[in-house]
C-alpha cells in the first residue's frame, strides 16, 4: 500500500522571491510569511523529503491567495510539477471560492490533471463558509467533478500562533450541512471537530468529512491517534505533515509510539487517502 502525505505546501520561485511585493496586498500571506517558522519548498524538495521518509506520494498545493491571478500562478506550478513527477505528486488547485471565476479555474485545473481543491483559508480569503449563498456555486462545481475540498481549520482554544484564525467549528458545521454531496477534508483534525464525531448527529451529518493530521505534533501528539481509534473515525483520518513546516519523520515517530493497530496505521499512512483520491 502506498504511503501518502495528504497535506504538503509548495511554492514556485516567482512567489518565494517576490514575497515583499505580495505581502503588501495579501495580509494573510504576510502574516504567515513573517513567522519565524515559515518555510518555502519546491516540488523537488518535496520529492526528496518523500524519499528520505520512505513515502510514495504527496498531495501538493500552492498558497490560497485572495487574488485569482496569484492563485493561477501557483496552480500552473502545481500542474507542471505533477506532470513532471506523476508517480510521486498529486495536485490540488487553490481559488478564492467567492470569486466569479472560481469555477472556471477549478475546471481548468481539473482538466489539467489536478484532483482536488485546497488548502483554502476561509478567514485569509474573506470567505464566509457558513453562508450557503456565498459558497453554493463553488461547492457545486467541486461536487459535480467529485473533487474533495481541503479547508484550513484550527482549534478555538489554546495558544495563539501565526495563522490561527477566527473560523469557528459552527461555521464549518454549517458548510458541511449545506453541502452533503461534497467530500470535505478539514485540516488540522478539523480544529478538534474530529473528536465531536462521538456525537451521533455529528457522525451522521459528517458522513463525507475527512480530517488530516497537519500540525498534530504541536497540538495533540500521539494521543490524537489513539483517540481517533477509540471514536471509530480512524478510516476518516489522512496523514498530513504540513511540510515544509514539519518533517514527515516527526509524525511517523508519534504514530509508532501511539500503539494503534497495524491495520489502522496502514490506513492512516495512505490507505484512507488512496481511497478518497481513487488511486
C-alpha positions in Angstrom: 0.0 0.0 0.0 1.2 3.5 -0.9 2.3 5.9 1.9 0.7 9.2 1.1 1.2 12.7 2.6 -2.0 14.5 2.0 -1.0 18.0 3.1 2.1 19.5 1.5 2.8 23.1 0.5 4.8 24.0 -2.5 5.9 27.5 -3.6 7.1 28.4 -7.1 10.3 30.5 -7.3 8.4 33.6 -8.6 6.4 33.6 -5.4 9.2 32.9 -2.9 11.4 35.6 -4.5 8.6 38.2 -4.6 7.4 37.9 -1.1 7.7 41.6 -0.2 5.6 42.7 -3.1 2.9 40.1 -2.4 2.7 40.8 1.3 1.6 44.4 0.6 -1.7 43.1 -0.9 -2.2 39.8 0.8 -2.5 40.3 4.6 -2.8 36.6 5.5 0.1 35.6 3.4 2.1 38.5 5.0 1.2 37.1 8.5 2.4 33.6 7.7 5.5 34.8 5.7 6.6 36.9 8.7 6.5 33.9 11.1 10.0 32.6 12.0 8.6 29.1 11.5 7.6 29.8 7.9 9.5 27.9 5.1 9.1 27.6 1.4 9.6 24.3 -0.5 9.9 23.5 -4.2 8.4 20.3 -5.7 11.9 18.9 -6.0 12.4 19.4 -2.2 9.1 17.6 -1.5 10.2 14.6 -3.6 13.5 14.5 -1.7 11.6 14.6 1.6 9.3 11.7 0.4 12.4 9.7 -0.4 14.0 10.3 2.9 10.9 9.4 4.9 10.0 6.3 2.8 6.8 7.8 1.4 5.5 7.2 -2.1 3.3 10.2 -2.9 2.3 13.7 -1.7 -0.7 15.9 -2.4 0.7 19.3 -3.1 -0.8 22.7 -3.4 0.2 26.4 -3.6 -0.8 29.2 -1.2 -4.5 30.1 -1.4 -4.4 33.8 -2.2 -7.3 36.2 -2.3 -6.0 37.3 -5.7 -7.1 35.0 -8.5 -4.0 35.9 -10.6 -1.7 34.6 -7.9 -3.8 31.5 -7.5 -3.4 30.8 -11.2 0.4 31.3 -10.8 0.7 28.6 -8.1 -1.8 26.3 -9.8 0.3 26.4 -13.0 3.3 25.4 -11.0 1.4 22.5 -9.4 0.2 21.4 -12.7 3.7 21.4 -14.2 5.2 19.5 -11.3 2.5 16.8 -11.1 3.2 16.2 -14.8 6.9 16.1 -14.1 6.6 13.7 -11.2 3.3 11.8 -11.9 4.2 8.8 -9.7 5.1 11.0 -6.8 2.9 14.0 -6.7 -0.8 14.6 -6.9 -2.1 18.2 -7.1 -4.9 20.3 -5.6 -6.0 23.7 -7.0 -6.4 26.9 -5.0 -9.0 29.5 -5.8 -10.8 32.3 -3.9 -14.2 30.4 -3.5 -16.3 33.6 -3.8 -14.5 34.9 -6.9 -16.7 35.0 -10.1 -14.0 33.0 -12.0 -13.5 30.3 -9.3 -15.4 27.5 -11.2 -13.6 28.2 -14.5 -10.3 27.9 -12.7 -11.3 24.7 -11.0 -12.4 23.2 -14.3 -9.2 24.3 -16.0 -7.1 22.7 -13.2 -9.1 19.5 -13.1 -8.9 19.2 -16.9 -5.1 19.6 -16.5 -5.0 16.7 -14.0 -5.4 18.2 -10.6 -7.6 16.1 -8.3 -8.9 18.4 -5.5 -9.2 21.9 -4.2 -7.4 23.4 -1.3 -5.9 24.1 1.2 -8.3 27.0 1.3 -8.2 29.7 4.1 -11.8 30.9 4.9 -10.6 33.8 7.0 -7.5 34.6 5.0 -9.5 34.7 1.8 -12.5 36.5 3.3 -15.0 33.7 2.6 -18.0 33.1 4.9 -18.1 29.3 4.6 -21.3 29.3 6.7 -23.1 31.3 4.1 -24.8 28.9 1.7 -25.4 31.5 -1.0 -21.8 32.7 -1.0 -20.3 29.2 -1.4 -23.1 27.3 -3.3 -21.6 27.8 -6.8 -18.1 26.9 -5.7 -19.3 23.8 -3.8 -21.5 22.6 -6.6 -18.6 22.9 -9.1 -16.4 20.7 -6.9 -19.1 18.2 -6.2 -20.0 17.8 -9.9 -16.4 16.9 -10.6 -16.1 14.7 -7.5 -13.3 16.9 -6.2 -12.6 16.9 -2.5 -12.1 20.3 -0.8 -9.5 20.8 1.9 -10.3 23.6 4.3 -7.9 25.1 6.9 -9.3 24.8 10.4 -7.9 25.5 13.9 -8.9 24.8 17.4 -10.9 27.5 19.1 -8.9 27.4 22.4 -5.2 27.3 23.4 -2.2 29.3 22.5 -2.0 31.8 19.6 0.2 31.2 16.6 0.7 32.8 13.2 -2.2 31.7 11.0 -4.6 30.9 13.8 -7.9 32.3 12.6 -11.4 33.0 13.8 -13.2 30.5 11.6 -15.4 28.6 14.1 -16.4 25.0 14.4 -20.0 26.1 14.0 -19.2 27.7 10.6 -17.5 24.5 9.4 -20.5 22.5 10.6 -22.8 24.7 8.5 -20.6 24.4 5.5 -20.9 20.6 5.8 -24.7 20.8 6.3 -25.2 22.9 3.2 -23.1 20.6 1.0 -23.9 17.0 1.8 -22.7 15.8 -1.7 -19.3 17.4 -1.3 -16.3 15.5 0.0 -14.7 17.8 2.6 -11.3 17.4 4.3 -10.9 19.6 7.4 -7.2 20.2 8.1 -5.6 20.0 11.5 -8.1 17.4 12.8 -10.8 19.9 11.9 -9.7 22.2 14.7 -10.9 19.4 17.0 -14.2 18.7 15.1 -13.0 15.1 14.6 -13.4 14.4 18.2 -17.0 15.6 18.2 -17.9 12.6 16.0 -18.6 10.8 19.3 -22.0 12.6 18.9 -24.4 10.6 16.8 -25.9 13.6 15.0 -22.4 14.9 14.1 -21.3 11.4 12.9 -24.3 11.2 10.6 -24.0 14.7 9.3 -20.3 14.3 8.7 -20.5 11.2 6.6 -18.5 12.8 3.7 -16.0 14.6 6.0 -12.3 13.6 6.5 -9.6 15.1 8.7 -5.9 15.5 8.2 -3.2 15.4 10.8 -1.3 18.5 9.8 0.4 20.2 12.8 -0.6 17.4 15.1 2.7 17.3 17.0 2.1 20.9 18.1 -1.4 20.2 19.3 -2.5 16.6 20.1 0.6 14.4 19.9 0.3 10.6 19.9 -2.9 10.7 22.0 -4.8 12.1 19.0 -4.3 8.8 17.0 -5.5 6.7 19.9 -8.5 8.9 20.4 -9.5 8.7 16.7 -9.2 4.9 17.1 -11.4 4.9 20.2 -14.0 7.1 18.5 -14.1 4.8 15.4 -13.1 7.5 13.0 -9.7 6.1 12.0 -11.0 5.4 8.5 -11.5 9.2 8.0 -8.1 10.4 9.1 -5.5 11.3 6.5 -1.7 11.6 7.2 -0.7 15.2 6.5 2.6 16.7 7.5 2.2 20.4 6.6 5.7 20.1 5.1 7.9 22.2 5.0 6.6 23.3 8.4 7.5 19.9 9.9 9.3 16.9 8.5 7.4 13.7 7.9 9.6 11.7 10.3 8.3 13.6 13.3 4.8 12.4 12.6 5.8 8.8 11.9 7.6 8.6 15.2 4.5 9.8 17.0 2.3 7.3 15.2 4.7 4.5 16.0 4.5 5.5 19.7 0.7 5.7 19.7 0.3 2.0 19.8 -2.6 1.9 17.2 -3.0 -1.4 15.4 -1.0 -2.1 12.2 -4.1 -2.1 10.0 -5.1 1.3 11.4 -1.6 2.6 10.8 -1.7 1.4 7.2 -5.0 3.2 6.6 -3.7 6.4 8.2 -0.4 6.4 6.3 -2.0 6.1 2.9 -5.0 3.7 2.6 -7.6 6.3 3.5 -6.1 8.9 1.2 -5.8 6.4 -1.7 -9.5 5.6 -1.3 -10.5 9.2 -1.2 -8.5 10.1 -4.3 -9.3 6.9 -6.2 -5.7 5.8 -6.5 
